[in-house]
Amino acid sequence: MVPMGEELAAVTGKIADGTALDEQDVRLLVGTRDLLALGTAADDARRRRHADRVSFVQVLDVPMDTAMVEEPLPDQAGEIRVTGRPESVAAAVSAVRAVVARAGAVPVTGFTLADLQGVSGHEAGRLGDALAELRDAGLAVVTEAVVEKLTNPEPVFEVLRESGLTLGCLTLGDAVGETAVPLLRRIATWDSVATVCRSVAPLSRVEPTPPTTGYSDLRQVALARLLVDNIDSIQVDWTRHGPKLAQVALTVGADDVDAVPAVWPDGLGQRRSPREEVRRNIVAAGFVAVRRNGCFEVLDSPDGAARE
């Protein structure tokens, strides 16, 4: 019998060589409890794609019910994200138009794909019309699509492509542990997903019951990087999951940090701003911090100099 360590090494070797995994390989990856080996393999996989670069984006959330309020926007925002469920396509368009009017060059993103499908009657033609209206109003990116709700994704991806919009990320909803693995494997079968989406956020956006452990969260991040080879980035949420988990997740396959606040409490100096905190955490983990905007466009070069 081949020792488990040698079997796992053989599977991670296949990943490094770009060889397709068979069912036995996947079962071995999913079944191993060796987080160190799994995390090392995932880190190798992310470095082949991104070298030592980790991107982050500072986000200002604007709830739909305050979209019409003309307040100044923070200088550090790299993305203005319209949040909340629209009651109609017209309401979504009005909110986007109002935010775009004061966003300047900062990309405006918003909504979940499921909510936009809902106000479009779950009809592809009406969804396409809604996306076109939102694009014309200035929406740059649809914030997210929940994998659990994408029962027939390819036609939806085609509608997105035709509209000229993309997805910020794919999320797993509230799936954790063993329920998350089939969703990650499902994403890996979607041939055209990379044309409309740049990232997967494998950790739950809601508090699961019972709560997850750090071990299980890091294992899920590592499996996402190893199983989902058709999406460029694995993302963690700075606000939702906190600096400590986000930092460690970077060492087991994650390469993008979402939802870094664009504002910070009064009384904190520049050195304690969210931008400087996330930069320090990324560098402390052994990576180069790269600031981006909501369209995944680089705003700072790796040496920290702002691009014109």
N, C-alpha and C positions, 0 to 999 in steps of 0.2 A: 504494500500500500504506500502511495506517495504521501509524505507528510503534508499537512494542511498549508504550512508556510510555503512549501515549494509549489503547491497547486496555485495558491494565490499569486505567487511571483510569476508563474506562467501566464496567468490571466492579465496581470498588469503589464507584462511584457507585450502581450497582444495589443493592449490599448496603446502602448508607446509606439508600436509598429504600424498602427492604423488598421489592424486586422479586425474584422467583424467578430463579435462575441457570439458564441452559441448559447443555447439555453443552459447548459451545464455551467458555463462561465458566469452567466448572470446569476444563477442560483448560488454560486460560490461567493460572488461579491456581496449579494444581499444577505447571505447567511453568516458571513464572518463577523465575529465580535472584535476583531483586531483593529481597533480604531487607528492605531499608529500606522499600520501597513496601509489601511484604506486611505487615511489622510495623506500619507506620503505619495501614494499613487495619484490621488486627486491633485495634489500640489504640482506634481510633475506635469500632469495634463494641462493645468491652467498656465504653467510657465511656458509650455510649448505654444500656447496661443497668445499669451500676453507678456511674456518675459517677466520682468519684475514690476510691471506697471499695474496700479490699482486706481480705477477712476471713482470719482464721487460727485454727487450733484446736491446743491443746496436748493431746497424746495420751500416755497411759500404756498400753503394751502389756502384757497379762497372758497368758502362754502357758497353754494348757489344762492342762498338767501341773503348773502352780503355782497354778491357780485356787483351790484349797482352802486355800492358805497364808494365814493371817490376818495380813497385814502392813499397816501404816498406808499410806494412799494420800496422794500429794502434794497440797498445797493448790492448786497451779496447774493441775491436770488439768481440762480441759474435756470430756474423753472418756476412758472406760476401754474399751480395745479387746481383746477376747478373741481370741487368735491361735492358729493351728494347725488341723490337719484333724481333726475329730471322728471317732471310730470308729463312733458311733451317734447317733441323735437323743437318746437318754437321756443320753449323755455330754455332748452339747452343752448340754442343758437343765440338767444338774447344774452344769456350769461357770458358766453364766450366773447361775443362782440363787445360787451361792456368791459371785460377784463383786458382784452387785446388793446382797447383804446388807450389804456394807461400802462401797458406792459413794455412799450418800446421794443427793443430788440430781443427781449427775453421770451423764449418760447412759452406759449400757453398750451397746457395739456389738460386732459380731464376725462372723467367718466369711465365706467366699466363697459366692456363690449356687451355683456348681458343686459345691462340697463338700456343701452341704445337699441339692442334688438327688441327689448320689451316695448319701448315707445314707438317702435316701427312695426309692431304687430307680428314680429318674428317672420317677416317676409323679406326675402333677399333684395327684391327691387326697392322696397321702401327703405330698407337699411342703407342701400347704396345712395338713395336720394338724401337721406339724413346725413350720412357721412360727407357727401358733397357740400351740403349746406353748411355743415360745421367747418369744413376746410375753407370754404369761401369766407366764413366769418372770422377765420384766423386760427382755428385749432391746428396745432402742429402734430400732436400725437394723442391717440386714445390711451389712457393711463394703463389699463390692464385688461386681461381676459382670464377668467377662472377656468382652468382646464376641465374641471368636473362638469362645467356647463357647456363645453364645446363637444356636442355629440356628433356633429358632422362638420368638422372644421374646414376642410378644403374649399368648399364653396364660399364660406365666410371669408377666408383668406383672399380669395379671388376678388370679392367685393371690396375688401380693404385696398388691395393693390390698385384696382380700377379707380378708387376714390382719391388715391394719392396720399392716404394716411397710413400710419403704421401703429403698432402696439408698443407701449413702453416695456411691458413685461408680461409673461405668463405666470400666474400664481396657482397654488394648489388648493385654495380655499382653506378649509379647516383640516385637510388631510395631513396626518402625521404617522410616523412609524411605518408599519406594514401596509397601511392604506395608501401611503404616498407613493410607494414603489410602482404599482401599476400605472399611476398617472405619469410618472417620470418616463416609464417605458413607452407609454402612449405617445408622449411628445416626440420621442426619438423616431417614431414611425411616420411623422408628418413631413413629407418630402419638401413642401414649399414654405414651411413655417419661417425659415430663416430670411425669406424675402420680405416678411412683414413684422418680424419681431427680433429684438437684439438680446433679450435676457430672460432668464427664468429665476423666479424668487421661490426657492423650495421650502422656506419656513412659513408656518402658518401666520396669517395676518390677524387672527383672532386668538384669544387665550383658550387653549384646548383644555378639556376636562377628561382625565386629570392633567395637570401641567406637565409639559415635557421636561426632560433633564438636559443639561448641557451636553452630555454624551450623545443622547438621541438626536439633538439638534445638529451637532457637528457631523454625526454619521449621515444625516439626511443631506447636508450640504455636500459632503464628499461623494455620496452616491449620485447626486444630481450631476456633478461634474463628470463622473465616470460613465453614467448611463446615457446622458443627453449630449450626444456629440454633434448635433445639428444646430445647436444654439450657441452663439458666441460667448455670452457672459452669464455667470451665476451671481445673483444679486442678494445682498442682505439689507435689511431696513434699519438704519441707524436709530431712528426715533422709536420704532417698535421693539427692537431687540437689544438696544443699548450698546454702548461703546465696547464693553468687554467681550460680549459674544461676537459682535461684528469683527473685532480685531482677530480673535482666534479663528473665526470662520475663514478669514483671508489665508490662513496657513493650511486649510484643508479643501481648497478648490474655489472659493469665492474670489471675484476680481472686481466687483462693482458695489459701491455703497450708495444706497438710495436714501432719500428723505432726511438728509442732514439739514437741520433748521437754518433758515436764512436770517433769522433774528435771534437775539439772545437777551436775557434779562438785563435790566438797567443795573449799572454798577460794576459789570464785568468789563475789564479792559480788552483791547484787541487781542492780546495774547491768550485770552481765555474764551475767545469767540468760537462758535462751532466749527468754522473753517479751520482755524489753527488747531483745535482739538483733534479733528479727524485727520488732519495732516500728520500730527505727531503720532497718532495711533498707527497710521499706515506705515510711517517710517520706522516706528519701533518694532513693527512686525517684519521688517526687512524688505519693504517694498518702496517704490517711488509713487508719490501721490500725484494724480493727474485730475485737475478739476474739469468737469464737463458741464454742458447744459442739458436741457430736457430732450434735445434731439441727438444726444450722444456725440455732440461736437466738442472737441477739446478747447477749453478756454485758457488753460495754463500749460506750457510745455513742461516736461519733467524737471527742469531746473527751477521751476517756479516763476518764470518770466511770463507775464500775461501776453497773449497773442493780440495783435492789432485787429 
